[in-house]
Amino acid sequence: MEAGFGSALRFRRIPRQSFSNCFQMDPLLDENLEQWPHLNELIQSYGADWVKDEHKYGHYESTGPITFQNQIFEGPDTDFETEMELASARRTRIQVSTEEEMASTSGSPFSGSNIHDSSNHFGESPLPAYEPVFDWDNERSTIFGQRTSSTNIFQYSSGLRIAVKVLSLSFQAGFAEPFYGTICLYNRERREKLSEDFVFHMLPAEMQNANDSNEARGIFRVDVPSASVCLLVQLEKPATEEGGVTSSVYSRKEPVHLTEREKQKLQVWSRIMPHRESFAWAIIPLFDSGVTSASGGSSSPSSPLITSISGSSSQEAAAEPNAKITLDGKLNYSSGNSIIVEVSNLSKVKEGYTEESLLDPKRKIHKPVKGILRLEIEKLQSGLYDSEKSFDNRSINGDLVGHLNVPGTTFAKCPSYRTDGRQNSDLDSHSSDRIELVRNGSISHGLADNATNDFQAFDFRITSRNEPFLQLFHCLYVYPLSVSMSRKRNLFIRVELRKDDGDIRRPSLEAMHPREPGSALQKSVDTQVAVGARVACYHDEIKASLPAIWTPMHHLLFTFFHVDLQTKIEAPKPVVVGYAALPLSSYAQSKSEISLPLMRELVQHYLQDSTRERVDYLEDGKNVFRLRLRLCSSVHPISERIRDFFLEYDRHILRTSPPWGSELLEAINSLKNVDSTALLQFLQPILSMLLHLIGNGGETLQVAAFRAMVNILTRVQQESVDDGERNLFLVNYVDFAFDDFGGRQPPVYPGLSTVWGSLARSKAKGYRVGPVYDDVLAMAWFFLELIVKSMALEQTRLFYHNVPSGEDVPPMQLKEGVFRCIMQLYDCLLTEVHERCKKGLGLAKYLNSSLAFFCYDLLSTIEPRQVFELVSLYLDKFSGVCQAVLHDCKLTFLQILCDHDLFVEMPGRDPSDRNYLSSILIQEIFLTWDHEDLSMRAKAARILVVLLCKHEFDVRYQKLEDKLYIAQLYFPLVGQILDEMPVFYNLSSSEKREVVITILQIIRNLDDASLIKAWQQSIARTRLFFKLLEECLIHFEHKKPDDTLLMGSSSRSPLGDKPFSSKYSDRLSPAINHYLLEAARQEVGPQGTPENGYLWQRVSSQLSSPSQPYSLREALAQAQSSRIGASTQALRESLHPILRQKLELWEENLSAAVSLQVLEIIEKFSEAVASHTIATDYGKLDCITSIFMIIFSHNQPLAFWKALFPVFNSVFQLHGATLMSRENDRFLKQITFHLLRLAVFRNENIRRRAVIGLQILVRSSFTYFMQTARLRVVLTITLSELMSEVQVTHMKSDGTLEESGEARRLRKSLEEMADESKSPSVLKECGLPENALLACNEQLPQNCSWSEVKVLSESLLLALDASLEHALLASVMTLDRYAAAESFYKLAMAFAPVPDLHIMWLLHLCDAHQEMQSWAEAAQCAVAVAGVVMQALVTRNDGVWSSDHVCALRKICPMVSGEIACEASAAEVEGYGSSKLTVDSAVKYLQLANKLFSQAELHHFCASILELVIPVYKSRRAYGLLAKCHTMLTNIYESILEQESSPIPFADATYYRVGFYGENFGKLNRKEYVYREARDVRLGDIMEKLSHIYESRMDGTTLHIIPDSRQVKADELQPEVCYLQITAVDPVMEDEDLGSRRERIFCLSTGSVRARVFDRFLFDTPFTKNGKTQGGLEDQWKRRSVLQTEGSFPALVNRLQVIKSESLEFSPVENAIGMIETRTAALRNELEEPRSTEGDQLPRLQSLQRILQGSVAVQVNSGVLSVCTAFLSGEPATRLRSQELQQLIAALLEFMAVCKRAIRVHFRLIGEEDQEFHTQLVNGFQSLTAELSHYIPAILSEL
């Protein structure tokens, strides 16, 4: 671990910069200071270097800002990755280069730390994404009572400063003589000077020296922008020569130029005339009159700062802001804020004046001067920079600030605030970026280095301000006002400072500041000349340095001279007129006007009263000389009491006072009555002197000094403007001024702690210590900080010389006595905190923070173990879970302590222990999470996160071993959480987030050994560990607002716990909300233009007044804060798009980092499990499975999917058998579901990986189970679930449906799964070894596995196709019932491997049939379902049935096949499986089938079914049910009898063949189907039905129905027309002779039970071979077509495809023979039919009559006769072959014989009523015989 910052550098000396280059004290301080100890203190306090403790406010160097990568979250239909790649490929090179520039400013590129951090990790650390704008200063500032480091308050540093430089002076008349001038700040309302004069002179070109450059600038400080503050410029010129060129030439109206002679005259005169006269003046307003002075110097946004130095309403100066910065083009010290002012209205004066009279309204304004004075006024950077404060370049909005590439630019956090809470006004309000430029890359400090000849004008307001004096100034400004004489003279005054009046000839002191800038101090200074005036007026300012201590004899001497303004023989000489003297001691502090008389001459001792009487006065001794003084001194206090204290202090130190020293005590006590301004001004020296007394006075003095000090501090705290808890002036004293007497005296801390300790102990013992004690507590911070600084200085001085350079100063061991004293003091203060907290007093919390900082500071100074004693004392007082107030104090205490720079490196309390502070922190934080106060919990969690962030971003701790050390420090916390999980579960979700992010961060940097140790404790504990990881995943899941895509079974948590919170993000750290709130207020645009959003146009002009910038965003923000329940979503919408983008980027990265981190842990865990070294449930590995299920179900970024599959592969290689075992069915099902879900994704990278995932599962299945049956079942189930989630179709523009991209991609994935050739390359691409898919099972031949995979893949594709087809039919489902039923059927078949799904679709199909009233088909579905159940039961040997029963069922429904059986038993998957397949369910479906079959009147099926139900009832001895069954059977058999005995043959259905021809039929084109319809459906009905179904889908194509049943030649049809051919067909019996030429009379009377199952059908088509459509019998041929269907009716569907079609042709004669044979057979059949009883004769008679009537009645003879005429007469007879002829004759003869027999039977059966009919029959028969005998003579003999 790198060492902390070298303590040798702990204290830095900051040299004082004297801004008053105008005060040189040295000549007057030569007097011996030793006799004035207080002066020594004063000089020390103004002149000594400041000593600053570099460690005090913490030091934190952060690594560069993290740059986040865009995370790509893909949905099933997105492919952002490819889009981004394409976009970046298109991007031009120019853009690329600008991007690079932006990157360079918007956050340094990866710092080394981040690079080597993620080297052995899958992703970045989650912490930076959780806290993307971690700002240490910001986080610290939220700590209660936080100390902020204050900049040392230079008197020139706050407020606005301007530099004024005189560029040129020009006159219309010409510029020939030198001009002199002064500029000062002036308040024109109060008519008073605010600063001393800045003197300049302008020489004509001829008089300039080469080396005399007029580069000086006057620097003025403008406190508050106010319209009354202006610059007063006063010009003087050499006094005019009598009779010479008067100054009126400069103000004449008409243009006039000086002649050469006049010029020469002027030049000569100005060289010999040293005295000057007033010439002109001007006032330059600095601020618009419209600007009200904003509070504390912050400028309102439109404040013209310097920009409007333009002429104000009174038109005193016309200024043109000039774009040029300086005339000579040198950018010396311009920061672009300078402006050039041309003053053209200089008001000329005629005579001398005093400044007050200038703006007197009675005074007449004189002619303006025709000339221009050009000034450059520049607004300087505020001297806010602490010269030692280097800027933190990692600014919070480094990446939001405009990307200016300025060399040496630093970004300051915006906006910058002074420590006293006032906002700086030095930032140009128009720059939204708030960039502060620092010149020359170095931070300018009072500009001392850049412009040495700058004149810092002393600001008179310093002397009246309530601020401590920080520098030495000690001088007197003298303002002679007027001298009233009785006659006119040319008077001027010489001023000098004298030490005494003893010797008139002794030279004066060199104390006067010259009028020429830059020269040395002089003995005297002259005013200007008042020409020819009786009352001479002056506006000069004369400045004198004063002696450090003045005596009553020090005085100012004024000498009055008259000078003649004419040149006679030699240059004019002044003549003394009189004298005046002014003793300093009596008048120096006078603020009002002073009047003095003039003495004619000086005599010795002229100051003494005795001499005064002898002196001769002018003007009758009247006080004719008026003047004013202004004393500016930080050495000479105005307050009498302070002077007394200084005096007594000197006497005490020099031991010249009497030994009892009560005067000093009185002086100390009377300090409390000093006026507050004076007290503040001399604060620092007074404090130092009191401390000196506390450090080494006697006890009485110490106590008095301590009490006085407390009193002073309290007053300063109360009475200064600053209302911070730590007063700015006091902080400055401790931080900078106090240096413990530079080691010249023993350190203060022992004395201070003793005095205070004794006071505290007295209080603790219950003595009355007066109100002072509360003040002591209020100011405790000050004393505590003093004590520590004193110790630290002693430590540095002790060790400074003894420590080798580069090594740390060792901590100091406090002496036993002192440490005990401090312990006692600390204990007393703790008690105070404890008691006052309970009373709820505010002071307690501040005191608590002060004590914390005391420990904090001690840690840097003394032996840490000594500090730990104080800390443990604290924790004993506040042990356990305390009241909320106390607990809050304790947390604050720990927060402050743990913020120490060396926190990580702290030792333990015992040498064997690790870091003591971290151990108590962990303990206390965990305790707090159980606190009933919710805010405490949140605070504790926050402390932890901030600490970890602090370590994570700390430059010092970037090495891996450091990170490991830190992780080990905090790891016990994880253990504590695992021990008491309910504590964790009771936290709210935002706290949980904070906790889990810290856990992840700790685990990330932990070594594997520690992790494994944590997993070795117990199975339950390991499980809890992974429960925490699950929480991580759940709490940081990435949800997009439109997150409804395919999220399978994701676990969603509700949006937020609380009903209202102004949160921009639920997942990121709470600090983000604050950051975004600030950023939204700042209205940061990308290039400083907020108006580029769509919501940000300024509202309306009257709203955007300059003083209150008002934007829609602010309005929104206000609305949001006021509206309860503003949702996170709405808040996000209100953000600037750039901010919103950043927010999303952070959230995405956080989610990605968390997932990757968890994945990394899973991999480690998997390896640990494989080595069997840990405690976990080896049977189920639920730790791994639960995490995998969550990971897969969440929306993950691309980077994660890429990292996942190598881990997935290794986990399955190690633990495949366990993961795929029966116990983990649920896991397997979830994983397959999500893999299939991913296989639908458009992004190729994800889709390919999903395919590999599926292949890994197949591989594992082979490896461990030698087959894939179960996996197939699982895949089929999940595919079916996925189908309900995925949109497999989408609508085309014309409204029809087509297959969607998802379905296409799924099909592609399933095909790729079985593609052996592609696999290795894809594996390589995804980072898996090429042999990853080789099953490790030796018994399997290698290639068999791929063929199995193919089968698997095909069965899944089948299911996909069926689902797709079903979906595509959605629109016509109700219309085309046939297709609907078929699609259900296909689904049932496709999902056959899973009994549940198979049954489900069969039942859907059953319902569909019942709706169509296709009862037989519905019944078949029910049978099929029962079949599935029965097979499963038979396979399981469960139930009453055997395989014979299954065969019996198969006879009814051939679809009940055997192949499902084995898989049905395998399909025991969660939620699916054979557990549902029971005997009862089988019986239920058998009964349903029975009911449906009886509705279809297929009774013999009913009988077979009931015979299957009976064994069940028998086994259960359910006799009642058995009785019912048998009753049903009785009814069934009776119904069968009834059907068979019916004279009209019973038909259960009609059958039609339908052929489809035409492209528009799609898959049906050129296919033939046999339709089974209800028995009452005629040919016309089905034609109408089918044309209705297909016309609507024909899309404008015509639909033709082919009218006959001939064979269709499809190629000859019109291609664009669709044709239907519909023919009635007859079912063919099983035993029927299809070659027989007889006509078929369809009669079931011969049928058996099986006869109702048909799979062959025929129809006869007559045709002729001669081309005629119809011919006689002799030409009429017959074609018999036999169709074979793909299954038998009744089937599960209403139509079956024809798979085979044969046809026979019969010649005309065969037709005829067939016709006759058919009739013969019918008659014979009727005659031979056995009848059981005589009662049955009636039906027999009726059928006999019907057949006979059709055979022998006279009118129908044509049948047999026509055959004879056709074939036995004439030409056809010759064509017949003899064999055919004989067959025909034989048939005819047989027919006649049967008819004869039938007539006889008829006679036997008839009664009376049928006699007539019988006679007709006999007659018909006889005439028929007669007719036939013509053709067959033999007939007569036969009959």
Salt bridges, closest charged atoms under 4 A:
GLU2 OE2 - LYS959 NZ 3.71
ASP53 OD2 - ARG10 NH2 3.01
GLU54 OE2 - ARG12 NE 2.60
GLU61 OE1 - HIS59 NE2 3.63
ASP77 OD1 - ARG1305 NH2 2.95
GLU81 OE2 - LYS1202 NZ 3.39
GLU83 OE2 - ARG1242 NH2 3.78
GLU99 OE1 - ARG91 NH1 3.76
ASP117 OD1 - LYS963 NZ 3.99
ASP117 OD2 - ARG1004 NH2 3.60
GLU131 OE2 - ARG942 NH2 2.05
GLU139 OE2 - ARG942 NH2 3.64
GLU177 OE2 - LYS237 NZ 3.63
GLU192 OE2 - ARG190 NE 2.77
GLU196 OE1 - LYS543 NZ 2.91
ASP197 OD1 - LYS193 NZ 2.80
ASP212 OD2 - HIS201 NE2 3.82
GLU215 OE2 - LYS165 NZ 3.45
ASP223 OD1 - ARG221 NE 2.86
ASP223 OD2 - ARG465 NH2 2.28
GLU236 OE1 - ARG276 NH1 3.84
GLU236 OE2 - HIS539 NE2 3.47
GLU277 OE2 - LYS237 NZ 3.86
GLU316 OE1 - ARG188 NH1 2.88
ASP328 OD2 - LYS330 NZ 3.88
GLU342 OE2 - ARG374 NE 2.89
GLU355 OE2 - LYS193 NZ 3.78
GLU356 OE1 - ARG628 NH2 3.49
GLU378 OE1 - ARG217 NH1 2.86
GLU388 OE2 - LYS52 NZ 3.86
ASP392 OD2 - LYS413 NZ 3.37
ASP399 OD1 - LYS1142 NZ 3.35
ASP420 OD2 - ARG418 NH2 2.12
ASP420 OD2 - ARG422 NH2 3.18
ASP454 OD2 - ARG217 NH2 3.00
ASP459 OD1 - ARG461 NE 3.12
ASP459 OD2 - ARG465 NH2 3.96
ASP500 OD2 - ARG506 NH1 3.05
ASP501 OD1 - HIS605 ND1 3.68
GLU516 OE1 - HIS201 ND1 3.69
GLU516 OE2 - ARG276 NH2 2.97
ASP526 OD1 - ARG494 NE 2.82
ASP540 OD2 - ARG515 NH1 2.96
GLU541 OE2 - LYS193 NZ 2.91
ASP564 OD2 - LYS568 NZ 2.98
GLU593 OE1 - ARG626 NE 3.00
GLU593 OE2 - ARG628 NH2 3.81
ASP609 OD1 - ARG612 NH1 3.61
ASP616 OD2 - ARG600 NE 2.91
GLU640 OE1 - ARG643 NH2 2.90
GLU648 OE2 - ARG651 NH1 3.14
ASP650 OD2 - HIS38 ND1 2.60
GLU719 OE2 - ARG715 NE 3.25
ASP735 OD1 - LYS56 NZ 2.62
ASP774 OD1 - ARG836 NH2 2.96
GLU785 OE1 - LYS56 NZ 2.52
GLU785 OE2 - ARG147 NH1 3.67
GLU785 OE1 - ARG726 NH2 2.98
ASP827 OD1 - LYS877 NZ 2.89
GLU832 OE2 - LYS763 NZ 3.21
GLU832 OE1 - ARG836 NE 2.74
ASP857 OD2 - ARG147 NH1 2.72
GLU863 OE2 - ARG865 NH1 3.92
ASP888 OD2 - LYS845 NZ 3.45
ASP888 OD1 - LYS939 NZ 2.63
ASP899 OD2 - ARG140 NE 2.54
ASP899 OD1 - LYS950 NZ 3.20
GLU924 OE1 - LYS890 NZ 2.67
GLU952 OE1 - LYS963 NZ 3.49
ASP954 OD2 - ARG956 NH2 2.78
ASP979 OD1 - ARG1021 NH1 2.27
GLU994 OE1 - ARG942 NH1 2.77
ASP1008 OD1 - LYS1164 NZ 3.22
GLU1030 OE2 - LYS1027 NZ 3.68
GLU1031 OE1 - HIS1035 ND1 3.36
GLU1037 OE1 - HIS1194 NE2 3.50
ASP1066 OD1 - LYS1063 NZ 3.83
GLU1078 OE2 - ARG1081 NH1 2.91
GLU1091 OE2 - ARG1098 NE 3.80
GLU1147 OE1 - ARG1067 NH2 3.16
GLU1147 OE1 - ARG1132 NH2 2.90
GLU1160 OE2 - HIS121 ND1 2.66
ASP1177 OD2 - ARG1023 NH2 3.85
ASP1182 OD2 - ARG1023 NE 2.56
ASP1225 OD1 - ARG1270 NH2 2.06
GLU1244 OE2 - ARG1247 NE 2.95
GLU1244 OE1 - ARG1248 NE 3.85
GLU1244 OE2 - LYS1308 NZ 3.94
GLU1281 OE2 - LYS1229 NZ 3.18
GLU1298 OE2 - HIS1290 NE2 3.37
GLU1299 OE2 - ARG1307 NH1 2.41
GLU1312 OE2 - ARG1247 NH2 2.96
GLU1325 OE2 - ARG1248 NH1 2.45
GLU1330 OE2 - LYS1324 NZ 3.62
ASP1361 OD1 - ARG1307 NH2 2.22
GLU1365 OE2 - LYS1386 NZ 2.83
GLU1365 OE1 - LYS1563 NZ 3.33
ASP1376 OD2 - ARG1593 NH1 2.68
GLU1382 OE2 - ARG1695 NE 2.67
ASP1396 OD2 - LYS1476 NZ 3.21
GLU1411 OE1 - ARG1377 NH2 3.58
GLU1417 OE2 - ARG1572 NH1 3.69
ASP1438 OD2 - ARG1436 NH2 3.29
GLU1463 OE2 - ARG1272 NH1 3.06
GLU1470 OE2 - ARG1226 NE 3.67
GLU1470 OE1 - LYS1229 NZ 3.80
ASP1480 OD1 - ARG1516 NH1 2.79
GLU1497 OE2 - ARG1575 NH2 2.57
ASP1548 OD2 - ARG1572 NH2 2.60
ASP1548 OD1 - ARG1652 NH1 3.39
GLU1568 OE2 - ARG1553 NH1 3.32
GLU1573 OE1 - LYS1585 NZ 3.16
ASP1604 OD2 - ARG1606 NE 2.70
ASP1611 OD1 - ARG1566 NH2 3.14
ASP1626 OD2 - ARG1640 NH1 3.42
GLU1630 OE2 - ARG1650 NE 3.98
GLU1632 OE2 - ARG1640 NE 2.35
ASP1660 OD2 - LYS1678 NZ 3.72
ASP1660 OD1 - ARG1680 NE 2.87
GLU1702 OE2 - LYS1700 NZ 3.53
GLU1705 OE1 - LYS1665 NZ 3.78
GLU1705 OE2 - ARG1679 NH2 3.49
GLU1717 OE2 - ARG1637 NH2 3.46
GLU1726 OE2 - ARG1731 NH2 3.73
GLU1771 OE2 - ARG1775 NE 3.16
GLU1780 OE2 - ARG1777 NH2 3.28
GLU1790 OE2 - ARG1724 NH2 2.30
